[in-house]
Structure formats: structure tokens, C-alpha cells
């Protein structure tokens, strides 16, 4: 796919078929909470790794390890993925495990506790370029949805005052209730498209995580836009992004959506 015209890097070219919907990831795309998540993950593993390994292993790096092992994944998958990279395997335990037990679910619950503490302390900010894009899409009649592995989406969106910018939302709680596999499986994105009643081929995915980009590519979505705020461009492209921008303000709107809402479903 030739995508130069989508970021305004050339002077001409026909636009792609009109898209009907745009599906956004939350952390790192809509809300600036990725750093809060990364800090909570680091606090968790700094706390438990000494008890789980017989000899010292490298701790959790808030940039490299966050992107590679936990970003965009359900909490339990993040626990498994990072610990496996350090040669540690834990029993799953039970979904109701409280924070504390050395099980996958226990550590996931502890991570949630640490995240909630940091969220309460620092609040939520949004990326202005993303909010501006959301408002323009909705003004033009396109449908919007949020897909996130987080089970905090309702509280985060409310705190950021952007809940009204989405026609549908699929989050980690939905994934558990509906037995939807987490990213990089496309199941959650496909569920969002189903709720919007839009063909995935006529939908755009916007993601900052490699796992999310892979999910969009595997799901047959018409366009996968990677958002690179941390120098991760090459990995996002390798994961299947059709184009990568540092901020959604850089997206050439008229060339990505040349027909506005033409052919889109009504609200």
C-alpha cells in the first residue's frame, strides 16, 4: 500500500476508499496514561522479583520492557510475558485472587492496585491532537470506538472528560465477560466493529502498541495507523502499521478521509 499521501508527504494522489469508522486504543493514544501504567508495572516487579528468583535478574525497564512485554496486553498476559522473559513461571491462581499472592492473578491485582493509587495522585490528561481528530470525525459523521485491554476505561475516560466521544467501547472487562482473546489477537477490535455495524475493511485502527498494531493487521482492517511517541516507529511498521505518525495532528485528514462521512452509517 502506498501511504505517502496519508501524511501529506506528496502533493497529489487518490485517496483510499471512504472509511466508515475509526477505532482507537486508549493508553498512549487518547489518554496520556502509558507512563502511569509503566510506573505501576515497575513498582510491581521491583517488589516481587527478589522473591521469585534465586539469583538477581534485570529489573523492569519502563521503556523497553513495557513496550515488549506488557503494552496493550491484558494484565495477566503482561505478568506471564515479562516473568517468562526472566525465566519465572507462576501458577495462574484464580481470577478472584486479592493483591499479594504470588500467582498470575494475584500479581495482576497488585498491579491494578498500584495503578489506581498513581491515577488518584496524578489524574488523567489527554492528547490534544487525538481529541481534535475525534471531534472532527464525529462532526463529519464517522463512527468512533475505543478498544483497550484496560479494565479501567470507564473511570479513565470519565476523569479525562472524553466519554462522549465514542459510539462504542470494548475493554478488558468486556474481554473477560465475552471470553475475547487479548491483543495481538484481533477479537476485541472485531467486536468493536461488530458493535458499530461496520465492515473491518472499512475501518481504521489507531494504536501505539506493537500488540495492538498486530491485532489490527490480523483482523483485516482497512488501515492501521501507528502512533509513535517513544521512538518505536520501526517496530510498529514491522508489526503491520500502514503508516506511523508521532502525533495524530500530523495525519492528513482530507487524504485519509477524502469523502468525509460518505457512505457511513447514521448515528
KEKOL-874785 format. One record per atom (N, C-alpha, C, O, CB): residue in one letter; x, y, z. Coordinates in steps of 0.05 Angstrom, whole numbers, plus 5000, padded with zeros to 4 digits. Glycine has a CB too. Example, Ala and Ser with C-alpha at 12.3 -4.5 7.8 and 13.67 -1.06 7.14 Angstrom:
BEGIN
A526448865156A524649105156A526449345156A528549345169A522649115181S525749555142S527349795143S525850015157S526850235161S528249885114
REM end
This chain:
BEGIN
X501749765000X500050005000X501750255000X503650275017X498150005024X501250434981X502750694981X501250884999X498950954994X502950804952X502550975020X501251135040X502451405043X501751555063X501250995067X504151495025X505451755028X503351975030X503652165045X507351815005X501151955014X499152165013X497652185039X496252385044X497252114990X497851985056X496251995081X497552175102X496152255121X496051715092X500052245099X501352435117X502152685103X503752845114X503752305131X501152735079X501752985066X504553005056X505553225052X501153205084X505952785051X508752795042X509052825012X511252865002X510152545052X506852794997X506952854969X504853054962X503353144980X506552594952X504653134937X502853354930X500253264917X498553424913X504253544913X499953004911X497652914897X497052624904X498152524924X497952944867X495352504889X494652224894X491852184902X490652354915X496452104915X490651964893X487851904900X487751804929X489451654938X486651694881X485651884942X485251784970X484251504969X483351404949X483351964985X484451364992X483451084995X480351084995X479151304997X484550955021X479150854994X476250844996X475350975022X476750965042X475250544994X472951095021X471951235045X471651035068X470450825065X469251375039X472751105091X472450945115X469951035130X469051265128X474950965133X468750845144X466350905159X466750945189X465151065203X464350685155X468950835199X469450835228X472350845235X474050755219X468150595242X473050955258X475750955268X475750845296X474150945313X476951255267X477450655301X477550515327X480250575340X482350525329X477150205324X480050695364X482450795378X483150615402X481450515416X481951075388X485750575406X486750475432X486550705452X486250935443X489750365429X486750645477X486550865497X489250955507X490051185501X484850765521X490650795522X493150875535X495250945514X495950775498X494150665554X496251185515X498351265496X497251375470X498751495454X500051045490X494651345465X493451445440X491451665447X491651895437X491951225425X489551605464X487551805473X488451935499X488452185501X484751675477X489151775518X489951885545X492851835550X494051635541X488251755567X494052025564X496952005570X497351855596X498351965615X498252295571X496551605595X496751435619X498751215616X499251065635X494051315625X500051195593X502050985590X504251005610X505250805621X503250995561X505151245617X507251285636X506351195664X507951095680X508251575637X503751235670X502651145696X502650845697X503450725717X499851255700X501850715675X501850425674X504750315677X505250135693X500650325648X506650435663X509450345663X510550365692X511950185701X511150505644X509950595705X510950625733X509650415751X511050325769X510250915743X507150355747X505850155764X507049875759X507449725778X502750145759X507649805734X508949555728X511649535741X512349335752X509149515697X513149755739X515849755751X515749715781X517249555792X517350015744X513849855794X513549825823X512849545830X513849435850X511450025833X511049415814X510349145819X512748955818X513248805837X508149045800X514248965796X516348775792X518748835810X520148645818X517248765763X519249085817X521349155837X520649025863X522348945879X521649455839X518049005869X517048905894X517248595896X517948485917X514148985899X516648455873X516448165875X518748005864X519147785871X513948085861X520248125845X522447965832X524447845852X525147615849X523948145812X525247995872X527247875891X526147625904X527747445912X527948075913X523547595907X522347355920X521947125900X521546905908X519747425932X522147185874X521446985854X523846865840X523646665825X519647115833X526246975844X528646875831X530746815851X531046955871X529647085810X532246595846X534446515864X536846695861X538346735880X535146225859X537346805837X539546975833X538547235820X536347235808X541746845814X539947455823X539047715812X538547705782X540147585767X541047935819X536347835773X535747855744X535248145739X534648305757X533347675736X535548235714X534948515707X532148595715X530248445711X535348565678X531848835727X529248925734X527549015710X528448985687X529449155754X525249125715X523449205694X524249485684X524449675699X520549215705X524649505658X525349755645X522749885635X521249765620X527349715622X522250135643X519750265637X519350335608X517150395599X519450525653X521450315592X521150365563X521350105548X519350025536X523350555553X523549965549X523949725533X522049495541X520649385525X526849635534X522049435567X520449205576X517449275575X515849095569X521149135605X516749525580X513949605578X512949555550X510749435546X513549895586X514349655529X513449615501X513449325493X511549235480X515349775483X515449175501X515848905491X513948705505X512948525491X518648815495X513448735530X512148515545X509348585555X507748395559X513848435568X508748835561X506148885574X504349085559X501949075562X506648985601X505449255543X503849465530X501649345512X502249185494X505649655513X499249425517X496949335501X495849065508X493848975496X497749335473X497048925527X496148655534X494448665559X494648845575X498548475538X492748465563X491348435589X493348405611X495548305607X489448195588X492648495635X494548495657X495848215662X498248195665X493248585682X494148005661X495147735667X497147655645X499247535652X492847535668X496647725620X498547655599X501147815603X503347705597X497347715571X500948065612X503348215617X505048095639X507548085637X502648505625X503847995660X505247865682X506647615671X509047575676X503347785705X505247445656X506447205645X508747265627X510847145628X504347035631X508247465609X510247525588X512847625600X515047525593X509147725568X512647815618X515147925630X516647715647X519047695644X514548175646X515147575664X516447385681X517747155664X519847055672X514447265701X516447075643X517646865625X520246965614X522146805611X515746795602X520447225608X522947335598X525147335619X527547355612X522547615588X524347315644X526347295666X526547015677X527746965698X525547485689X525446825662X525646545670X523946465693X524646275707X528446485676X521746605698X520046545721X517246455711X516146585693X519746795739X516246245722X513546155716X511946135742X512946015761X513545875701X509546245743X507946245766X505346095761X504446095738X507346525777X504045975781X501345865777X499446095771X499846315781X500445705802X497346035755X495446245749X493846335773X493246575775X493446145728X493246155792X491546225814X488646255804X487846125785X492446485827X487146435817X484346475810X483746765803X485046945815X482446375832X481846815786X481147095779X480547275803X480847515802X478847105759X479547155824X478847305848X481147345868X480747455889X476647175862X483547255861X485847285879X486247585886X486247755869X488447175866X486547645912X487047925920X489947995914X491547825908X486347965950X490648255916X493448335913X495148195934X494448185958X493748645915X497348085926X499147965945X500047685939X502547635938X497847955971X498247485934X499147215929X501047205904X500647355885X496747035924X503047035906X504847005884X503746825862X504746605857X507646895894X501546915850X500246785828X499946995806X500247235811X497446665835X499346905781X499047095759X496747295766X497047535763X498346955733X494547185776X492247365782X492847535806X491947765808X489747195787X494347435826X495047595849X496747825842X496348055851X496347425870X498747785824X500448005815X498948195798X499448435799X502947895801X497148095781X495548275765X493848455782X493548695776X493748115745X492748345804X491148505822X492848715836X491948945841X489748325843X495248635843X497148835856X497849055837X498049285844X499648685866X498248985811X498849195791X496549385789X496949635788X499449065764X494149285789X491749455788X491649645812X490949885809X489149295786X492349545835X492349705859X494349925857X493750155864X492949525884X496749865847X498850065844X498050275823X498550515827X501449935836X496750185802X495850375781X493750565792X493950805787X494750215757X491850455806X489650625817X490750835836X489851065837X487650445832X492750765852X494050955870X495351185855X494951415863X496150815888X496751115834X498151325818X496151495802X496551735799X500151195799X493951365793X491951515778X490651725797X490051945788X489851325766X490051635821X488751815840X490652055847X489752275852X488051665866X493252005847X495152215854X495452415832X495652655836X497852085862X495652305807X496352485784X494152555765X494552735749X498452355769X491852425766X489652485748X490252385720X492052225715X489152785747X488652485700X488852395673X489052635654X487552825657X486352225665X490852615635X491052815614X490552675587X490952435585X493752965614X489752835567X489252725541X491152855521X492353065526X486252775532X491452725498X493052835477X491353015460X489352925447X494352605459X491953275458X490253465444X489753395414X487653425404X491453735445X491853285401X491553215373X489552995369X488052985349X494253125362X489452805388X487452585386X484652685391X482752615376X488152365407X484252855411X481652965416X480653135393X478253115386X481653135442X482353295381X481653455358X480753275335X478753335321X483953635349X482253055330X481452865309X478752735315X477052715297X483652645306X478352655340X475752525347X473452715342X471352635331X475852445377X473752965350X471653165346X471053205317X468753245309X472253425360X473153215301X472753255272X471453015259X469653045242X475453325258X472252785266X471052535256X468052535261X466452475244X472352295267X467352595286X464552585294X462952805281X460552765274X464352605324X464153035277X462753255263X462253175234X460253265222X464453515264X463953015222X463652925195X461852675192X461452575170X466352875182X460952575215X459052345215X460352075215X458951875212X457452365191X463052055220X464251795222X463851685250X463551835269X467251805215X463751415252X463451285278X466151245291X468151215278X462051015274X466151255318X468651225333X468151015355X466050995366X469551495344X470350865361X470150675382X472850665397X474950755386X469450395371X472750565421X475150535438X475550235443X473650105451X474950695464X477950135440X478649865447X481149865464X483149975456X479049685421X480949755488X483149755506X483149505523X481049415531X483150005523X485449405529X485649175547X485249265576X484849095594X488449045544X485349525581X484949625609X482149565619X480149585603X485549925610X481949505644X479249485657X478549735672X476549745687X479249245676X480149945667X479650205680X478450405660X478350645666X482250315691X477650325637X476950515616X474750705624X474950945618X476150365591X472650605637X470450785644X471351015662X470751245658X468150625657X472950945682X473851145701X475851335688X475851575693X475151005726X477651225671X479651395658X478351585639X479051825639X481651215643X476551495622X475151675603X473551885618X473452115609X473451505584X472151805639X470651995654X472452205667X471752445667X468951855676X474652125678X476552315690X477652505670X478252735676X478752165704X477952405645X479052575624X476952735609X477552895592X480552405604X474352685616X472052825604X471852785574X471252965559X472353125610X472352535565X472052475536X470252235531X470252125509X474852415525X468652155550X466951915547X465051955523X464351755510X465351865572X464152195518X462152245498X463252245470X461752285451X460852515503X465852195467X467052195440X467051925427X468151895405X469852305442X465851725439X465851455428X463051335426X461451355445X467651275445X462551215403X459951075399X459950795411X457750695417X459351055369X462250685415X462450415427X465050395442X466950535436X462250195405X465050215461X467450165477X467649875484X465749755493X467450335504X470049755479X470649475486X473149475503X475249555493X470949295460X472949395528X475249405545X475849135558X474648935551X474849615567X477649135577X478548885589X476248735603X476248495604X480748925607X474448885615X472148755628X470348615608X469348395613X470548965644X469948735585X468448605563X469848355554X468648145548X468048795539X472548375552X474048145543X473747905561X473447675552X477048215541X473647955587X473247735607X470447625604X470047385604X473847835635X468547805603X465647725602X465047565577X463447375578X463847965605X466247655554X465547525529X467647325520X467447215498X465347745507X469647275537X471847085530X473247165505X473746995487X470746795528X473847425502X475247525479X478247515485X479247605505X474447815472X479747395466X482747395469X483847675468X482747845454X484047215447X485947725483X487147985483X488948035459X489647845445X488748025509X489748285455X491648345434X494248195439X495048165462X492148655433X495548095418X495248155389X493048005374X492948025350X497848095376X491447855388X489047735374X487147965367X486848155383X487647525392X485947955344X484148185335X481348175347X479748345340X483948185305X480747985365X478047945374X476648195385X474348245380X477947725395X478148355401X476948585413X476348805392X474248935393X478748705434X478148835373X477649025351X475248935334X473549095326X480149055333X475048675329X472848575313X470248605328X468148655315X473348275306X470248575354X467848625370X466948915368X464548975366X468248545399X468849105368X468149385366X466949445338X464949585336X470649565370X468049325317X466949365290X464149245289X462349355276X468749225269X463749015302X461048895303X459049085316X456849115307X461148625317X459849205339X458049375353X457449625337X455249735338X459249455380X459349715321X458849955304X457349875278X456450055263X461550085296X457149615273X455949505248X457349605223X456149705204X452949595247X460049585225X461749675203X463649445195X464749305213X463349925212X464049415170X465949215160X468849295168X469549525165X465749195128X470349115180X473149185187X474749305164X476349485169X474548945197X474249225140X475649325117X475049625112X476549765098X475049175092X472849725123X472150005120X472650155146X471550365151X469250035112X474450045163X475050165189X478050215192X479650075180X474049985212X478750415207X481450495213X482150425242X480450465260X481950795208X484450305247X485450255274X487650455280X489350505264X486449955276X487550565305X489650745314X490850635339X489450605359X488551045318X493350565339X494750425361X497550525365X498850625347X494750125355X498450505390X501250575395X502850335404X505350345407X501450785416X501550105408X502949865418X503249665396X501549635378X501349735441X505549525396X506049325376X503949105376X503049015355X508749195380X503049025400X500948815401X498348915388X497048755375X500448735431X497649165393X495249275381X495449305351X493549255337X494649535393X497749385341X498149405312X497949135299X496649105278X500949535306X499148935312X498948665301X495948575300X495148445281X500548465317X494448645321X491648565322X490148695299X488548565285X490448655348X490648955293X489349085271X490048965245X488248935227X490049385272X492548905241X493448785215X492248505212X491348435190X496548765214X492148355233X491048075231X488048075227X486847885216X491747915256X486648295236X483748305234X482748395207X480248405204X482748485255X484448455188X483548535162X482448815161X480648875145X481548345152X483348995179X482349265179X483549425156X485849375147X482949405205X482049625146X482849755121X485349925124X486949945105X480649935113X485850035148X488250205152X488950175181X487350205199X487650505144X491550135186X492650125213X494650345216X496750355203X493949845220X493950535234X495750765239X497150725265X495950685286X494051035240X499850735264X501450715288X502050995299X502651175283X503950555283X501951025325X502651275338X505251235353X505251075372X500351375357X507351365345X509951335357X510651575374X511551775364X512051285335X510351545400X511151765418X513751705432X514751865448X508951805439X514951465427X517251375443X519551275425X521251125436X516451165463X519651335400X521751235382X521450945375X523350805372X524351275396X518950865371X518350585365X517350545336X516150335330X516150485384X517950735319X516950725291X517550465277X515750345265X518050965276X520050385277X520850145262X519349895271X518549735254X523950095265X518949865297X517549635307X514549645300X513349435294X517849615337X513349885300X510549905293X510149835263X508249695256X509550185298X511949925246X511849855218X512149555214X510849425198X513950015202X514149445228X514549155226X512248995236X511748765226X517049075242X510749095255X508348965266X505948975247X504048825251X507649075293X506149155227X503949165207X502649425203X500649445188X501948965214X503649645216X502449905212X502849995183X504949965172X503750115232X500750105171X500950215144X502450475144X503850535124X498150245132X502150625165X503650875168X503950935197X502450835214X502351115153X505951095204X506551165232X506851475234X508251595218X509051025242X505551595254X505751875259X506551915288X505951745305X503152025252X507952135293X508652195321X506352305337X506252275361X511052385322X504552435323X502152535336X499952545315X500452585292X502652825348X497452495324X495252485305X494652745291X493252765272X492752375318X495752965302X495553225289X496953225262X496453385245X496653445307X498853035259X500453015234X498952865212X499852855189X503052885239X496752735219X495252575199X493852775180X492552955188X493152395213X494252725154X493052895134X490152815130X489452635115X494552875106X488352955144X485552875147X484152845120X482952635115X484053075164X484453035103X482953025077X483852805059X482352715042X483253295063X486252705063X487252495046X486652215058X486452025043X490252525042X486452205085X485651955097X482651915094X481651695089X486451945127X481152135097X478252125095X477252315073X475952515079X476952205123X477852245048X477352435026X474352485022X473652695010X478552325001X472652305031X469852335026X468252405051X465852395052X468652095013X469752465073X468352525098X466752285106X467752055108X466552775095X464252325111X462452115121X460951975099X459051825104X460552225141X461752025074X460251905052X460051605055X462051465058X461551965025X457651505055X457151215057X457251105085X456850865090X459251075041X457651285105X457851185133X455051145144X453051255134X459351385151X454850975164X452350915176X451351155192X453051315202X452450665194X448851185196X447751405211X447951345241X448251115248X444851465204X447951545257X448151505286X445451425298X445251385322X449151765300
REM end
